[in-house]
Structures are given as structure tokens and as C-alpha cells.
Amino acid sequence: MISSFVHSAKQLGYFLYGYVNGWRSLRYSRQALERLQQRRFAQLKRRVLRHSPFFAAFGDKPLQAFPIMDKTAFLANFDQINTCGLSLAACQAHALQAEQQRDFATLLNGVAVGLSSGTSGRRGVFLTRPQEQAEWAGYIIAKNLPLKFRRQRVALLLRSNNALYEASQGIVLSFRFFDLTLPLAQWQAQLQAYQPDILIAPAQVLGVIAAARLNIAPTKIISVAEVLEPDVRQRIEQQFDCVVNEIYQCTEGYLASTCRFGRLHLNEDIVVIEKHWTDKASGRFSPVITDLRRRTLPLVRFKLDDILQLDPSPCPCGSALTALKKIEGRCDDSLWFIDNTEHWQAVFPDLVRRAMMLCSDIISDYRIQQHGEKLLILLETAQPDIAKQSVTTALQHLAQSQQLRLPELEFAWQISAALTDKCRRVACLHKPVLQPSEY
């Protein structure tokens, strides 16, 4: 009983520490943020990285001396990177068993193990200990969830649960996980009976809930896990008369969230984000992230495939945290069109989505998939002939605006996708054969 009390007291302490950090994050100046990052990275090396066989080899070197790693390199060195002596094979087996049995409460040697959905290729693995979970919960609540004098009901709709998500249970929130692998009608009925105050789900799922016109009245809606497109946002906000906020979080960390004015800001008090420019003129880059708080599975100079676009205009909230105009999805979700020298050029996914959004109001949903030198266009529409012509015209205009030429188009009329899969409306499944200079 005493040990249980001590454990609960420690968890509350970590939660409050995370909450205070999240509350303070909007109050730093730019200079203070940079000093904080330097101090926390020094602490990370001293307290965490020396316990990681992989990172210990870099001793007290500056951040720029550490190697930049992608997911393939990270997973190849997973056994040496983590600080708890777990193997990648054991972690994957544990997490897969949890997925199959739908039991996410069991820990592996005291560590919570989770899997990403594998949108960008191989599934990622993340590890957290209880103190990390409690600290994360406090931080995310401070950044996103308003505290009230009564406990609020939070509904989290995802493919899989994890101890990380329930770390704040019983502190200020009443939490419930809704399993998207269950039949649609089943989890919708459960959600309606629960009557959540706060609704957290991927954009695609929020869109389905809005279309179903469920009898719920959330006061806070947060989109997670995938790109929130303008048309989906509009439908959700109209249905529930509630602003949709965003959390940009992935296996590799909690990277950004919206402020009270709806602008996305990077969480630069807990992560260092270096910019790998894909188009500097437009402010587009892929982030190289270093998580300053992660202890069990350190993440140093990890390059994500996502494309972010900077927002150069000052935010009314006054935060010194870098603002984003948008998250454009995976780099592989750029499509490839042909230029006037018969070379392939990348077209950013946001441009493709915008063209599709504007092309016709008779299309209820779509997917565009690149298979080598061909684009497969999958449409949901009651008027296929008109929709086909409208999409063709819209994509031709897009190509012309970029001084490019469309590849071959092929149309199909049914979209088959599980709600447990991330919504990838624009996906390059197989690149065309590129010349070395085109990469």
C-alpha cells in the first residue's frame, strides 16, 4: 500500500512537471528557447545518452557531430540505441501480440511498447516508461486541453491503445479508448453513449463522425495522426459548431500543436528541429528532430519524411515557437509529372489536394496513387463521366501551372480503405524511373 502511494505520488510529480513545462512553452523568447535547448541537450547527454550504447560513443560532442538517421538506420541500430536493453525483435513481437489480442495494457520489462501504422514503409517502434508517460500527459494537457473544475470525458479513437495515452487517467480526465478495428456501428454507438467533452481522432475518422451526425456535443475536437485537409475541417466544424485543433505527433515525438488562434507551432522547448530544405523559397522542409525529453528510446537527429511549410507571418498569440502554415504529409506523397526536357519533377501533395478540392462538388472522396509512369485516380461519385472530365481538367491545369505534363491517367470508381489506416489521399506508391539528377 505504501509503495503504491509512493508510485502514485511520483507519477503525479512527473505529470505536474510536464504540465508546468507545457504551460511555460508559450512564454519563452526566441533567445531563451535556444538557451533552453542547449541546456536540455547537455542534460540529455549527461543523464540519458551515456546509457545508450550507440549514442555513448559520441561522448560530449555537439549535436552537429551526431549522425542523421532515417527510419531504416534507426531500426537497424535499435538494440544499441535504447537504454533498457530490449531487442527490436522482442519489442515488435510484444507489440504485434498486443495488436492481435487487442490488449495494450501489458508492459515489456516495465516498458510500454507501441507500433506506428507504417505509412512510410516499415513500422516504427516507440518505448516509454511510466515517468515519461506521466510527463507527456501533463505537457500535452497544458498545451491542448483546458482544465476545468469537473473531470472531463475524453474519447480517443485510434487503431491501437497504449499506456502512454492513459497516463493522465484519473488525474484531471476520464479517458476512454475507442477501438477503430471494431465495426463502425459498434464504436459509433459506444461513442454516443459516452458523450465525450473532448474528441481526439484522425481527421478521416472525425469526418466520418460528422457525416453520421451523431448525437454528441464535444467542446474540444483535436485532429491527430494524419493531414487535416480544409474541406474535412469545414465539415467537422459545421456539424459540431466547434473549432478543430491539431496535434502533430508521430512515433518519433510530439512535434507541434495549435495555439488558441488555430496556428500550428513547433514544440521547440522539448524538441530541436533542424530543417532539411526541400524548397527553401516556399519554406518547405523535412524536419530532423532531436527529442530532449525522451529517456527510454533516445531520438537524436532523426530525419522524418514529412514535408512542413513555415508560416513567416507573426502569430497573434505572440509565441516565439516557430509557426507552420501546414503539414503536407510524407515526402513519398509528392507526385511526379514530366517537364519539357522529358524529366520527372516532383509536385507537392498540397497542390494536388487543392486542385482536387476545387475541381468538382460531385466528388465525395478520392485517392490518387502513382504507380510508376501512371496515376491511378480512385473516385467516389454518382456521376463518373462528369467527375472524370472534371478531375482530368483540374490536373491538367495543375500541370500547366507548374509548366509540366501529366503522366497517363487511369480511373477507378471504388475506394477501399480501413479506418485504421492513415488517410493518404495522395500517395506515390511506386516512383517512375528517375535520372540521377532528378532525385
SULLINFEN-V451785 format. One record per residue. N is the residue number from 0. RES is the residue in three letters. PHI is phi in whole degrees, 0 to 359 (* if undefined). PSI is psi as a letter, one per 30 degrees, with the letter a starting at -180 (999 if undefined). D_CENTER is the distance of its C-alpha to the mean C-alpha in Angstrom with 1 decimal. Layout:
BEGIN
N,RES,PHI,PSI,D_CENTER
N,RES,PHI,PSI,D_CENTER
END
This chain:
BEGIN
0,MET,*,e,39.0
1,ILE,296,e,39.1
2,SER,297,e,36.4
3,SER,295,e,34.2
4,PHE,295,e,34.9
5,VAL,299,e,34.2
6,HIS,300,e,30.8
7,SER,296,e,29.8
8,ALA,296,e,31.1
9,LYS,296,e,29.1
10,GLN,299,e,25.8
11,LEU,297,e,26.7
12,GLY,298,e,27.4
13,TYR,296,e,24.0
14,PHE,299,e,22.4
15,LEU,295,e,24.6
16,TYR,298,e,23.9
17,GLY,295,e,20.1
18,TYR,296,e,21.0
19,VAL,297,e,23.4
20,ASN,298,e,21.1
21,GLY,295,e,18.5
22,TRP,295,e,21.5
23,ARG,282,f,22.9
24,SER,299,e,19.9
25,LEU,277,f,20.9
26,ARG,253,g,24.5
27,TYR,277,k,24.5
28,SER,280,l,26.2
29,ARG,296,e,24.8
30,GLN,295,e,27.5
31,ALA,294,e,26.8
32,LEU,298,e,23.1
33,GLU,295,e,24.2
34,ARG,294,e,26.9
35,LEU,297,e,24.5
36,GLN,300,e,22.2
37,GLN,298,e,25.4
38,ARG,294,e,26.7
39,ARG,288,e,23.7
40,PHE,290,e,23.4
41,ALA,298,e,27.1
42,GLN,295,e,26.6
43,LEU,299,e,23.8
44,LYS,296,e,26.3
45,ARG,286,e,29.1
46,ARG,261,f,27.6
47,VAL,238,e,24.9
48,LEU,295,f,25.1
49,ARG,290,f,28.8
50,HIS,267,f,28.1
51,SER,261,j,25.9
52,PRO,307,e,28.4
53,PHE,287,e,26.3
54,PHE,281,f,25.5
55,ALA,300,f,28.9
56,ALA,295,f,30.6
57,PHE,267,f,29.4
58,GLY,51,b,31.2
59,ASP,256,h,31.1
60,LYS,288,l,30.1
61,PRO,291,l,28.0
62,LEU,305,e,24.3
63,GLN,294,f,25.2
64,ALA,275,f,27.4
65,PHE,282,k,24.5
66,PRO,287,k,23.4
67,ILE,277,k,20.2
68,MET,238,k,18.6
69,ASP,263,a,16.3
70,LYS,297,e,15.1
71,THR,299,e,18.6
72,ALA,293,e,20.4
73,PHE,296,e,18.3
74,LEU,292,e,19.0
75,ALA,295,f,22.6
76,ASN,252,g,23.1
77,PHE,306,e,21.2
78,ASP,299,e,24.5
79,GLN,267,f,25.6
80,ILE,278,e,22.4
81,ASN,291,l,21.9
82,THR,260,g,24.5
83,CYS,241,g,25.5
84,GLY,71,g,27.2
85,LEU,267,k,25.1
86,SER,266,l,25.0
87,LEU,300,e,22.2
88,ALA,299,e,24.4
89,ALA,294,e,25.0
90,CYS,293,e,21.4
91,GLN,296,e,20.4
92,ALA,297,e,23.5
93,HIS,297,e,22.8
94,ALA,291,e,19.3
95,LEU,295,e,20.6
96,GLN,297,e,23.5
97,ALA,298,e,21.4
98,GLU,298,e,19.6
99,GLN,291,e,23.0
100,GLN,269,f,24.7
101,ARG,56,h,22.0
102,ASP,237,j,22.9
103,PHE,252,g,20.1
104,ALA,272,f,22.4
105,THR,288,k,24.3
106,LEU,263,l,23.6
107,LEU,250,j,24.6
108,ASN,53,h,27.1
109,GLY,80,g,25.6
110,VAL,241,k,22.0
111,ALA,279,k,19.1
112,VAL,241,k,17.6
113,GLY,227,l,14.4
114,LEU,240,k,13.1
115,SER,280,l,10.0
116,SER,278,f,10.7
117,GLY,75,g,11.9
118,THR,302,e,10.7
119,SER,263,g,11.8
120,GLY,133,b,14.9
121,ARG,294,k,15.8
122,ARG,293,k,13.9
123,GLY,277,l,12.6
124,VAL,236,k,14.2
125,PHE,232,k,13.6
126,LEU,236,k,16.6
127,THR,215,k,17.4
128,ARG,263,l,20.8
129,PRO,305,e,21.9
130,GLN,293,e,22.3
131,GLU,294,e,18.7
132,GLN,297,e,17.6
133,ALA,294,e,20.0
134,GLU,295,e,19.1
135,TRP,300,e,15.4
136,ALA,299,e,16.5
137,GLY,298,e,18.9
138,TYR,296,e,16.6
139,ILE,291,e,13.9
140,ILE,292,e,16.9
141,ALA,300,e,18.6
142,LYS,279,f,15.8
143,ASN,230,f,15.1
144,LEU,245,k,17.8
145,PRO,288,k,21.5
146,LEU,280,k,24.0
147,LYS,229,l,27.0
148,PHE,284,f,30.3
149,ARG,245,l,29.4
150,ARG,290,k,26.8
151,GLN,261,k,24.0
152,ARG,271,k,22.8
153,VAL,247,k,19.1
154,ALA,254,k,17.9
155,LEU,246,j,14.6
156,LEU,250,j,14.2
157,LEU,213,l,12.3
158,ARG,291,e,13.6
159,SER,218,k,14.5
160,ASN,267,l,15.4
161,ASN,200,k,15.7
162,ALA,303,f,18.0
163,LEU,303,e,15.2
164,TYR,287,f,14.4
165,GLU,258,g,18.2
166,ALA,296,f,19.2
167,SER,265,g,20.2
168,GLN,302,k,22.2
169,GLY,88,f,25.7
170,ILE,272,d,25.2
171,VAL,227,f,24.3
172,LEU,227,k,22.5
173,SER,255,j,23.5
174,PHE,256,k,20.5
175,ARG,218,k,20.4
176,PHE,268,k,18.1
177,PHE,248,k,18.6
178,ASP,275,j,18.4
179,LEU,286,f,17.3
180,THR,281,f,19.5
181,LEU,285,l,22.4
182,PRO,303,k,24.3
183,LEU,308,e,23.0
184,ALA,298,e,26.2
185,GLN,291,e,26.0
186,TRP,287,f,22.7
187,GLN,292,e,23.4
188,ALA,296,e,26.8
189,GLN,296,e,25.4
190,LEU,295,e,23.0
191,GLN,295,e,25.9
192,ALA,291,e,28.1
193,TYR,287,e,25.7
194,GLN,53,i,25.5
195,PRO,290,k,22.4
196,ASP,279,e,22.4
197,ILE,234,k,18.6
198,LEU,242,k,16.4
199,ILE,236,k,12.7
200,ALA,195,l,11.3
201,PRO,298,l,9.2
202,ALA,305,e,10.9
203,GLN,299,e,13.2
204,VAL,290,e,14.5
205,LEU,300,e,15.1
206,GLY,297,e,17.1
207,VAL,295,e,19.1
208,ILE,297,e,19.9
209,ALA,296,e,21.1
210,ALA,295,e,23.2
211,ALA,283,f,24.7
212,ARG,53,h,25.9
213,LEU,295,k,25.6
214,ASN,277,i,27.9
215,ILE,228,l,25.3
216,ALA,221,i,25.0
217,PRO,296,k,21.9
218,THR,262,f,22.2
219,LYS,214,k,18.6
220,ILE,234,k,15.7
221,ILE,233,k,12.0
222,SER,268,k,9.4
223,VAL,225,l,6.1
224,ALA,77,f,4.1
225,GLU,206,l,5.7
226,VAL,295,k,7.9
227,LEU,267,j,10.4
228,GLU,272,l,13.7
229,PRO,303,e,16.8
230,ASP,292,e,18.9
231,VAL,291,e,16.7
232,ARG,304,e,16.3
233,GLN,298,e,20.0
234,ARG,296,e,20.9
235,ILE,294,e,19.0
236,GLU,293,e,20.5
237,GLN,293,e,23.9
238,GLN,293,e,24.0
239,PHE,255,f,23.2
240,ASP,50,h,24.4
241,CYS,212,k,21.4
242,VAL,293,k,19.0
243,VAL,267,k,15.3
244,ASN,267,l,13.1
245,GLU,231,k,9.4
246,ILE,239,k,7.1
247,TYR,262,j,4.4
248,GLN,223,k,3.8
249,CYS,216,a,4.1
250,THR,307,e,7.7
251,GLU,273,g,8.9
252,GLY,143,l,8.5
253,TYR,265,j,8.0
254,LEU,259,e,8.1
255,ALA,198,l,8.9
256,SER,205,l,10.3
257,THR,276,k,13.1
258,CYS,275,a,16.7
259,ARG,292,f,19.6
260,PHE,262,g,20.1
261,GLY,83,g,16.8
262,ARG,265,k,15.8
263,LEU,283,k,12.5
264,HIS,235,k,13.6
265,LEU,291,k,12.4
266,ASN,275,i,13.2
267,GLU,284,f,15.9
268,ASP,279,f,18.1
269,ILE,240,f,16.1
270,VAL,223,k,14.6
271,VAL,267,k,16.6
272,ILE,238,j,15.0
273,GLU,271,l,17.4
274,LYS,255,k,17.3
275,HIS,260,j,18.1
276,TRP,290,k,19.4
277,THR,256,f,19.3
278,ASP,201,i,21.2
279,LYS,296,e,22.4
280,ALA,299,e,24.6
281,SER,264,g,21.8
282,GLY,81,g,19.5
283,ARG,267,k,17.0
284,PHE,207,l,15.6
285,SER,259,k,13.4
286,PRO,279,k,12.5
287,VAL,250,j,14.5
288,ILE,249,k,13.4
289,THR,234,j,15.8
290,ASP,276,k,14.9
291,LEU,274,f,18.1
292,ARG,245,f,18.0
293,ARG,285,k,17.1
294,ARG,246,e,20.4
295,THR,283,e,20.3
296,LEU,230,i,18.1
297,PRO,301,k,18.4
298,LEU,231,j,16.0
299,VAL,234,k,18.1
300,ARG,54,h,17.5
301,PHE,263,k,14.8
302,LYS,268,j,14.0
303,LEU,274,l,10.7
304,ASP,270,f,11.3
305,ASP,294,l,9.1
306,ILE,250,k,11.6
307,LEU,249,l,11.6
308,GLN,236,k,14.7
309,LEU,292,k,16.7
310,ASP,250,j,18.5
311,PRO,285,f,21.9
312,SER,282,k,23.4
313,PRO,294,k,23.9
314,CYS,269,k,22.0
315,PRO,300,f,24.5
316,CYS,288,f,22.9
317,GLY,80,g,24.4
318,SER,290,k,21.6
319,ALA,275,f,21.9
320,LEU,293,k,18.2
321,THR,302,k,17.1
322,ALA,265,k,16.1
323,LEU,249,k,13.9
324,LYS,283,e,15.3
325,LYS,191,l,12.3
326,ILE,249,k,9.2
327,GLU,262,g,11.0
328,GLY,93,a,8.9
329,ARG,282,l,10.4
330,CYS,301,e,13.8
331,ASP,293,f,15.3
332,ASP,273,g,14.7
333,SER,290,k,17.4
334,LEU,265,l,20.6
335,TRP,238,j,24.0
336,PHE,250,l,27.1
337,ILE,253,k,30.6
338,ASP,267,a,32.3
339,ASN,285,f,36.0
340,THR,255,g,36.6
341,GLU,65,g,35.2
342,HIS,256,l,32.2
343,TRP,271,k,28.6
344,GLN,234,k,26.3
345,ALA,284,k,22.5
346,VAL,241,k,21.5
347,PHE,299,k,18.2
348,PRO,298,e,16.2
349,ASP,297,e,16.3
350,LEU,293,e,20.0
351,VAL,293,e,20.2
352,ARG,297,e,18.3
353,ARG,295,e,20.5
354,ALA,299,e,23.6
355,MET,292,e,22.8
356,MET,295,e,22.2
357,LEU,270,f,25.6
358,CYS,284,e,27.6
359,SER,194,k,28.7
360,ASP,265,g,28.4
361,ILE,265,g,29.7
362,ILE,261,j,26.5
363,SER,275,f,24.4
364,ASP,197,l,21.6
365,TYR,204,l,21.2
366,ARG,221,k,19.6
367,ILE,239,k,20.7
368,GLN,237,k,20.8
369,GLN,267,k,22.6
370,HIS,239,i,25.0
371,GLY,63,b,26.9
372,GLU,268,g,29.2
373,LYS,227,k,28.4
374,LEU,255,k,25.9
375,LEU,263,k,25.6
376,ILE,253,j,25.1
377,LEU,255,k,24.5
378,LEU,233,k,25.5
379,GLU,249,j,26.1
380,THR,200,l,29.1
381,ALA,271,f,32.6
382,GLN,229,i,34.2
383,PRO,300,e,33.2
384,ASP,294,e,35.8
385,ILE,294,e,34.9
386,ALA,297,e,31.2
387,LYS,299,e,31.8
388,GLN,293,e,33.9
389,SER,296,e,31.5
390,VAL,292,e,28.5
391,THR,302,e,30.8
392,THR,297,e,32.1
393,ALA,296,e,28.7
394,LEU,289,e,27.5
395,GLN,295,e,30.9
396,HIS,297,e,30.7
397,LEU,298,e,27.3
398,ALA,299,e,28.9
399,GLN,295,e,31.9
400,SER,295,f,30.0
401,GLN,261,g,28.5
402,GLN,58,h,32.0
403,LEU,230,l,30.8
404,ARG,236,k,31.9
405,LEU,292,k,30.1
406,PRO,285,a,30.1
407,GLU,296,k,31.6
408,LEU,254,k,30.1
409,GLU,228,k,30.3
410,PHE,247,k,29.6
411,ALA,220,l,28.9
412,TRP,237,g,28.9
413,GLN,213,k,26.7
414,ILE,254,k,23.0
415,SER,243,j,22.3
416,ALA,208,k,18.8
417,ALA,280,k,18.0
418,LEU,294,f,15.7
419,THR,280,f,14.2
420,ASP,268,k,13.0
421,LYS,297,k,9.9
422,CYS,284,j,11.7
423,ARG,241,j,12.6
424,ARG,290,e,15.5
425,VAL,237,j,16.2
426,ALA,222,k,16.3
427,CYS,265,j,18.6
428,LEU,280,e,19.7
429,HIS,216,j,22.7
430,LYS,291,l,23.5
431,PRO,293,l,27.1
432,VAL,289,j,29.4
433,LEU,260,l,28.9
434,GLN,283,l,31.5
435,PRO,308,e,30.7
436,SER,287,f,30.7
437,GLU,271,f,28.0
438,TYR,289,999,25.1
END
